[in-house]
């Protein structure tokens, strides 16, 4: 399972309506080409869950897929949307979230 933001989703910024890059270009698609079964949980605009209800909602999406491996790619939107946020604080937020997932 790949849980993340638009980079995981494969969002193509050239697309006005939220289109995606071709599967062969997306990093999750490249994993599939290498034989992995990928459950793509990428969502445009997603940031690191911080509030208890956000963490709970994210955690609820993981058991449904019963993944053998979970990858998390988050933090880009946090840094883009909060100009004063440092990489250190972003990392601390991720450390708080990861034990729950």
Phi and psi in radians as a Rosetta constraint file:
Dihedral C 1 N 2 CA 2 C 2 CIRCULARHARMONIC -1.972 0.35
Dihedral N 2 CA 2 C 2 N 3 CIRCULARHARMONIC 1.947 0.35
Dihedral C 2 N 3 CA 3 C 3 CIRCULARHARMONIC -1.893 0.35
Dihedral N 3 CA 3 C 3 N 4 CIRCULARHARMONIC 2.106 0.35
Dihedral C 3 N 4 CA 4 C 4 CIRCULARHARMONIC -3.000 0.35
Dihedral N 4 CA 4 C 4 N 5 CIRCULARHARMONIC -2.728 0.35
Dihedral C 4 N 5 CA 5 C 5 CIRCULARHARMONIC -1.830 0.35
Dihedral N 5 CA 5 C 5 N 6 CIRCULARHARMONIC -2.658 0.35
Dihedral C 5 N 6 CA 6 C 6 CIRCULARHARMONIC -1.121 0.35
Dihedral N 6 CA 6 C 6 N 7 CIRCULARHARMONIC -0.453 0.35
Dihedral C 6 N 7 CA 7 C 7 CIRCULARHARMONIC -1.148 0.35
Dihedral N 7 CA 7 C 7 N 8 CIRCULARHARMONIC -0.589 0.35
Dihedral C 7 N 8 CA 8 C 8 CIRCULARHARMONIC -1.353 0.35
Dihedral N 8 CA 8 C 8 N 9 CIRCULARHARMONIC -0.729 0.35
Dihedral C 8 N 9 CA 9 C 9 CIRCULARHARMONIC -1.048 0.35
Dihedral N 9 CA 9 C 9 N 10 CIRCULARHARMONIC -0.648 0.35
Dihedral C 9 N 10 CA 10 C 10 CIRCULARHARMONIC 1.679 0.35
Dihedral N 10 CA 10 C 10 N 11 CIRCULARHARMONIC 0.466 0.35
Dihedral C 10 N 11 CA 11 C 11 CIRCULARHARMONIC -0.990 0.35
Dihedral N 11 CA 11 C 11 N 12 CIRCULARHARMONIC 2.325 0.35
Dihedral C 11 N 12 CA 12 C 12 CIRCULARHARMONIC -1.791 0.35
Dihedral N 12 CA 12 C 12 N 13 CIRCULARHARMONIC 1.903 0.35
Dihedral C 12 N 13 CA 13 C 13 CIRCULARHARMONIC -1.144 0.35
Dihedral N 13 CA 13 C 13 N 14 CIRCULARHARMONIC -0.244 0.35
Dihedral C 13 N 14 CA 14 C 14 CIRCULARHARMONIC -1.327 0.35
Dihedral N 14 CA 14 C 14 N 15 CIRCULARHARMONIC -0.248 0.35
Dihedral C 14 N 15 CA 15 C 15 CIRCULARHARMONIC -1.552 0.35
Dihedral N 15 CA 15 C 15 N 16 CIRCULARHARMONIC 2.192 0.35
Dihedral C 15 N 16 CA 16 C 16 CIRCULARHARMONIC -1.219 0.35
Dihedral N 16 CA 16 C 16 N 17 CIRCULARHARMONIC -0.548 0.35
Dihedral C 16 N 17 CA 17 C 17 CIRCULARHARMONIC -1.835 0.35
Dihedral N 17 CA 17 C 17 N 18 CIRCULARHARMONIC 0.413 0.35
Dihedral C 17 N 18 CA 18 C 18 CIRCULARHARMONIC 1.436 0.35
Dihedral N 18 CA 18 C 18 N 19 CIRCULARHARMONIC 0.541 0.35
Dihedral C 18 N 19 CA 19 C 19 CIRCULARHARMONIC -1.180 0.35
Dihedral N 19 CA 19 C 19 N 20 CIRCULARHARMONIC 2.986 0.35
Dihedral C 19 N 20 CA 20 C 20 CIRCULARHARMONIC -2.048 0.35
Dihedral N 20 CA 20 C 20 N 21 CIRCULARHARMONIC 2.724 0.35
Dihedral C 20 N 21 CA 21 C 21 CIRCULARHARMONIC -1.127 0.35
Dihedral N 21 CA 21 C 21 N 22 CIRCULARHARMONIC 2.748 0.35
Dihedral C 21 N 22 CA 22 C 22 CIRCULARHARMONIC -1.030 0.35
Dihedral N 22 CA 22 C 22 N 23 CIRCULARHARMONIC 2.612 0.35
Dihedral C 22 N 23 CA 23 C 23 CIRCULARHARMONIC -0.906 0.35
Dihedral N 23 CA 23 C 23 N 24 CIRCULARHARMONIC -0.663 0.35
Dihedral C 23 N 24 CA 24 C 24 CIRCULARHARMONIC -1.197 0.35
Dihedral N 24 CA 24 C 24 N 25 CIRCULARHARMONIC -0.262 0.35
Dihedral C 24 N 25 CA 25 C 25 CIRCULARHARMONIC -1.698 0.35
Dihedral N 25 CA 25 C 25 N 26 CIRCULARHARMONIC -0.569 0.35
Dihedral C 25 N 26 CA 26 C 26 CIRCULARHARMONIC -1.126 0.35
Dihedral N 26 CA 26 C 26 N 27 CIRCULARHARMONIC 2.491 0.35
Dihedral C 26 N 27 CA 27 C 27 CIRCULARHARMONIC -1.135 0.35
Dihedral N 27 CA 27 C 27 N 28 CIRCULARHARMONIC -0.546 0.35
Dihedral C 27 N 28 CA 28 C 28 CIRCULARHARMONIC -1.236 0.35
Dihedral N 28 CA 28 C 28 N 29 CIRCULARHARMONIC -0.593 0.35
Dihedral C 28 N 29 CA 29 C 29 CIRCULARHARMONIC -1.174 0.35
Dihedral N 29 CA 29 C 29 N 30 CIRCULARHARMONIC -0.613 0.35
Dihedral C 29 N 30 CA 30 C 30 CIRCULARHARMONIC -1.157 0.35
Dihedral N 30 CA 30 C 30 N 31 CIRCULARHARMONIC -0.621 0.35
Dihedral C 30 N 31 CA 31 C 31 CIRCULARHARMONIC -1.102 0.35
Dihedral N 31 CA 31 C 31 N 32 CIRCULARHARMONIC -0.729 0.35
Dihedral C 31 N 32 CA 32 C 32 CIRCULARHARMONIC -1.095 0.35
Dihedral N 32 CA 32 C 32 N 33 CIRCULARHARMONIC -0.695 0.35
Dihedral C 32 N 33 CA 33 C 33 CIRCULARHARMONIC -1.087 0.35
Dihedral N 33 CA 33 C 33 N 34 CIRCULARHARMONIC -0.484 0.35
Dihedral C 33 N 34 CA 34 C 34 CIRCULARHARMONIC -1.526 0.35
Dihedral N 34 CA 34 C 34 N 35 CIRCULARHARMONIC 0.125 0.35
Dihedral C 34 N 35 CA 35 C 35 CIRCULARHARMONIC 1.758 0.35
Dihedral N 35 CA 35 C 35 N 36 CIRCULARHARMONIC 0.015 0.35
Dihedral C 35 N 36 CA 36 C 36 CIRCULARHARMONIC -1.418 0.35
Dihedral N 36 CA 36 C 36 N 37 CIRCULARHARMONIC 2.498 0.35
Dihedral C 36 N 37 CA 37 C 37 CIRCULARHARMONIC -1.594 0.35
Dihedral N 37 CA 37 C 37 N 38 CIRCULARHARMONIC 2.027 0.35
Dihedral C 37 N 38 CA 38 C 38 CIRCULARHARMONIC -1.964 0.35
Dihedral N 38 CA 38 C 38 N 39 CIRCULARHARMONIC 2.255 0.35
Dihedral C 38 N 39 CA 39 C 39 CIRCULARHARMONIC -1.827 0.35
Dihedral N 39 CA 39 C 39 N 40 CIRCULARHARMONIC 1.796 0.35
Dihedral C 39 N 40 CA 40 C 40 CIRCULARHARMONIC -1.471 0.35
Dihedral N 40 CA 40 C 40 N 41 CIRCULARHARMONIC 1.961 0.35
Dihedral C 40 N 41 CA 41 C 41 CIRCULARHARMONIC -1.904 0.35
Dihedral N 41 CA 41 C 41 N 42 CIRCULARHARMONIC 0.657 0.35
Dihedral C 41 N 42 CA 42 C 42 CIRCULARHARMONIC -1.387 0.35
Dihedral N 42 CA 42 C 42 N 43 CIRCULARHARMONIC 2.450 0.35
Dihedral C 42 N 43 CA 43 C 43 CIRCULARHARMONIC -2.460 0.35
Dihedral N 43 CA 43 C 43 N 44 CIRCULARHARMONIC 2.212 0.35
Dihedral C 43 N 44 CA 44 C 44 CIRCULARHARMONIC -1.032 0.35
Dihedral N 44 CA 44 C 44 N 45 CIRCULARHARMONIC 2.323 0.35
Dihedral C 44 N 45 CA 45 C 45 CIRCULARHARMONIC 1.478 0.35
Dihedral N 45 CA 45 C 45 N 46 CIRCULARHARMONIC -0.046 0.35
Dihedral C 45 N 46 CA 46 C 46 CIRCULARHARMONIC -1.167 0.35
Dihedral N 46 CA 46 C 46 N 47 CIRCULARHARMONIC 2.458 0.35
Dihedral C 46 N 47 CA 47 C 47 CIRCULARHARMONIC -2.175 0.35
Dihedral N 47 CA 47 C 47 N 48 CIRCULARHARMONIC 3.095 0.35
Dihedral C 47 N 48 CA 48 C 48 CIRCULARHARMONIC -1.151 0.35
Dihedral N 48 CA 48 C 48 N 49 CIRCULARHARMONIC 2.161 0.35
Dihedral C 48 N 49 CA 49 C 49 CIRCULARHARMONIC -1.071 0.35
Dihedral N 49 CA 49 C 49 N 50 CIRCULARHARMONIC 2.277 0.35
Dihedral C 49 N 50 CA 50 C 50 CIRCULARHARMONIC -2.057 0.35
Dihedral N 50 CA 50 C 50 N 51 CIRCULARHARMONIC -0.744 0.35
Dihedral C 50 N 51 CA 51 C 51 CIRCULARHARMONIC -1.393 0.35
Dihedral N 51 CA 51 C 51 N 52 CIRCULARHARMONIC 2.669 0.35
Dihedral C 51 N 52 CA 52 C 52 CIRCULARHARMONIC -0.948 0.35
Dihedral N 52 CA 52 C 52 N 53 CIRCULARHARMONIC -0.748 0.35
Dihedral C 52 N 53 CA 53 C 53 CIRCULARHARMONIC -1.216 0.35
Dihedral N 53 CA 53 C 53 N 54 CIRCULARHARMONIC -0.540 0.35
Dihedral C 53 N 54 CA 54 C 54 CIRCULARHARMONIC -1.197 0.35
Dihedral N 54 CA 54 C 54 N 55 CIRCULARHARMONIC -0.736 0.35
Dihedral C 54 N 55 CA 55 C 55 CIRCULARHARMONIC -1.112 0.35
Dihedral N 55 CA 55 C 55 N 56 CIRCULARHARMONIC -0.772 0.35
Dihedral C 55 N 56 CA 56 C 56 CIRCULARHARMONIC -1.074 0.35
Dihedral N 56 CA 56 C 56 N 57 CIRCULARHARMONIC -0.739 0.35
Dihedral C 56 N 57 CA 57 C 57 CIRCULARHARMONIC -1.106 0.35
Dihedral N 57 CA 57 C 57 N 58 CIRCULARHARMONIC -0.720 0.35
Dihedral C 57 N 58 CA 58 C 58 CIRCULARHARMONIC -1.158 0.35
Dihedral N 58 CA 58 C 58 N 59 CIRCULARHARMONIC -0.746 0.35
Dihedral C 58 N 59 CA 59 C 59 CIRCULARHARMONIC -1.120 0.35
Dihedral N 59 CA 59 C 59 N 60 CIRCULARHARMONIC -0.653 0.35
Dihedral C 59 N 60 CA 60 C 60 CIRCULARHARMONIC -1.091 0.35
Dihedral N 60 CA 60 C 60 N 61 CIRCULARHARMONIC -0.509 0.35
Dihedral C 60 N 61 CA 61 C 61 CIRCULARHARMONIC -1.344 0.35
Dihedral N 61 CA 61 C 61 N 62 CIRCULARHARMONIC -0.360 0.35
Dihedral C 61 N 62 CA 62 C 62 CIRCULARHARMONIC -1.325 0.35
Dihedral N 62 CA 62 C 62 N 63 CIRCULARHARMONIC -0.883 0.35
Dihedral C 62 N 63 CA 63 C 63 CIRCULARHARMONIC -1.075 0.35
Dihedral N 63 CA 63 C 63 N 64 CIRCULARHARMONIC -0.474 0.35
Dihedral C 63 N 64 CA 64 C 64 CIRCULARHARMONIC -1.034 0.35
Dihedral N 64 CA 64 C 64 N 65 CIRCULARHARMONIC -0.596 0.35
Dihedral C 64 N 65 CA 65 C 65 CIRCULARHARMONIC -1.538 0.35
Dihedral N 65 CA 65 C 65 N 66 CIRCULARHARMONIC -0.350 0.35
Dihedral C 65 N 66 CA 66 C 66 CIRCULARHARMONIC 0.841 0.35
Dihedral N 66 CA 66 C 66 N 67 CIRCULARHARMONIC 1.019 0.35
Dihedral C 66 N 67 CA 67 C 67 CIRCULARHARMONIC -1.303 0.35
Dihedral N 67 CA 67 C 67 N 68 CIRCULARHARMONIC 2.604 0.35
Dihedral C 67 N 68 CA 68 C 68 CIRCULARHARMONIC -1.356 0.35
Dihedral N 68 CA 68 C 68 N 69 CIRCULARHARMONIC -0.580 0.35
Dihedral C 68 N 69 CA 69 C 69 CIRCULARHARMONIC -2.357 0.35
Dihedral N 69 CA 69 C 69 N 70 CIRCULARHARMONIC 2.431 0.35
Dihedral C 69 N 70 CA 70 C 70 CIRCULARHARMONIC -2.090 0.35
Dihedral N 70 CA 70 C 70 N 71 CIRCULARHARMONIC 2.158 0.35
Dihedral C 70 N 71 CA 71 C 71 CIRCULARHARMONIC -1.911 0.35
Dihedral N 71 CA 71 C 71 N 72 CIRCULARHARMONIC 2.497 0.35
Dihedral C 71 N 72 CA 72 C 72 CIRCULARHARMONIC -2.210 0.35
Dihedral N 72 CA 72 C 72 N 73 CIRCULARHARMONIC 2.160 0.35
Dihedral C 72 N 73 CA 73 C 73 CIRCULARHARMONIC -2.197 0.35
Dihedral N 73 CA 73 C 73 N 74 CIRCULARHARMONIC 1.613 0.35
Dihedral C 73 N 74 CA 74 C 74 CIRCULARHARMONIC -2.394 0.35
Dihedral N 74 CA 74 C 74 N 75 CIRCULARHARMONIC 2.848 0.35
Dihedral C 74 N 75 CA 75 C 75 CIRCULARHARMONIC 2.199 0.35
Dihedral N 75 CA 75 C 75 N 76 CIRCULARHARMONIC -0.469 0.35
Dihedral C 75 N 76 CA 76 C 76 CIRCULARHARMONIC -1.075 0.35
Dihedral N 76 CA 76 C 76 N 77 CIRCULARHARMONIC -0.840 0.35
Dihedral C 76 N 77 CA 77 C 77 CIRCULARHARMONIC -1.181 0.35
Dihedral N 77 CA 77 C 77 N 78 CIRCULARHARMONIC -0.592 0.35
Dihedral C 77 N 78 CA 78 C 78 CIRCULARHARMONIC -1.038 0.35
Dihedral N 78 CA 78 C 78 N 79 CIRCULARHARMONIC -0.811 0.35
Dihedral C 78 N 79 CA 79 C 79 CIRCULARHARMONIC -1.226 0.35
Dihedral N 79 CA 79 C 79 N 80 CIRCULARHARMONIC -0.589 0.35
Dihedral C 79 N 80 CA 80 C 80 CIRCULARHARMONIC -1.283 0.35
Dihedral N 80 CA 80 C 80 N 81 CIRCULARHARMONIC -0.653 0.35
Dihedral C 80 N 81 CA 81 C 81 CIRCULARHARMONIC -1.507 0.35
Dihedral N 81 CA 81 C 81 N 82 CIRCULARHARMONIC -0.338 0.35
Dihedral C 81 N 82 CA 82 C 82 CIRCULARHARMONIC -2.140 0.35
Dihedral N 82 CA 82 C 82 N 83 CIRCULARHARMONIC 1.581 0.35
Dihedral C 82 N 83 CA 83 C 83 CIRCULARHARMONIC -0.946 0.35
Dihedral N 83 CA 83 C 83 N 84 CIRCULARHARMONIC -0.546 0.35
Dihedral C 83 N 84 CA 84 C 84 CIRCULARHARMONIC -1.510 0.35
Dihedral N 84 CA 84 C 84 N 85 CIRCULARHARMONIC -0.081 0.35
Dihedral C 84 N 85 CA 85 C 85 CIRCULARHARMONIC -1.258 0.35
Dihedral N 85 CA 85 C 85 N 86 CIRCULARHARMONIC 2.292 0.35
Dihedral C 85 N 86 CA 86 C 86 CIRCULARHARMONIC -1.683 0.35
Dihedral N 86 CA 86 C 86 N 87 CIRCULARHARMONIC 2.820 0.35
Dihedral C 86 N 87 CA 87 C 87 CIRCULARHARMONIC -1.053 0.35
Dihedral N 87 CA 87 C 87 N 88 CIRCULARHARMONIC -0.599 0.35
Dihedral C 87 N 88 CA 88 C 88 CIRCULARHARMONIC -1.105 0.35
Dihedral N 88 CA 88 C 88 N 89 CIRCULARHARMONIC -0.840 0.35
Dihedral C 88 N 89 CA 89 C 89 CIRCULARHARMONIC -1.147 0.35
Dihedral N 89 CA 89 C 89 N 90 CIRCULARHARMONIC -0.695 0.35
Dihedral C 89 N 90 CA 90 C 90 CIRCULARHARMONIC -1.048 0.35
Dihedral N 90 CA 90 C 90 N 91 CIRCULARHARMONIC -0.758 0.35
Dihedral C 90 N 91 CA 91 C 91 CIRCULARHARMONIC -1.104 0.35
Dihedral N 91 CA 91 C 91 N 92 CIRCULARHARMONIC -0.677 0.35
Dihedral C 91 N 92 CA 92 C 92 CIRCULARHARMONIC -1.132 0.35
Dihedral N 92 CA 92 C 92 N 93 CIRCULARHARMONIC -0.671 0.35
Dihedral C 92 N 93 CA 93 C 93 CIRCULARHARMONIC -1.130 0.35
Dihedral N 93 CA 93 C 93 N 94 CIRCULARHARMONIC -0.700 0.35
Dihedral C 93 N 94 CA 94 C 94 CIRCULARHARMONIC -1.150 0.35
Dihedral N 94 CA 94 C 94 N 95 CIRCULARHARMONIC -0.702 0.35
Dihedral C 94 N 95 CA 95 C 95 CIRCULARHARMONIC -1.090 0.35
Dihedral N 95 CA 95 C 95 N 96 CIRCULARHARMONIC -0.616 0.35
Dihedral C 95 N 96 CA 96 C 96 CIRCULARHARMONIC -1.206 0.35
Dihedral N 96 CA 96 C 96 N 97 CIRCULARHARMONIC -0.650 0.35
Dihedral C 96 N 97 CA 97 C 97 CIRCULARHARMONIC -1.336 0.35
Dihedral N 97 CA 97 C 97 N 98 CIRCULARHARMONIC -0.750 0.35
Dihedral C 97 N 98 CA 98 C 98 CIRCULARHARMONIC -1.007 0.35
Dihedral N 98 CA 98 C 98 N 99 CIRCULARHARMONIC -0.692 0.35
Dihedral C 98 N 99 CA 99 C 99 CIRCULARHARMONIC -1.054 0.35
Dihedral N 99 CA 99 C 99 N 100 CIRCULARHARMONIC -0.387 0.35
Dihedral C 99 N 100 CA 100 C 100 CIRCULARHARMONIC -1.400 0.35
Dihedral N 100 CA 100 C 100 N 101 CIRCULARHARMONIC -0.432 0.35
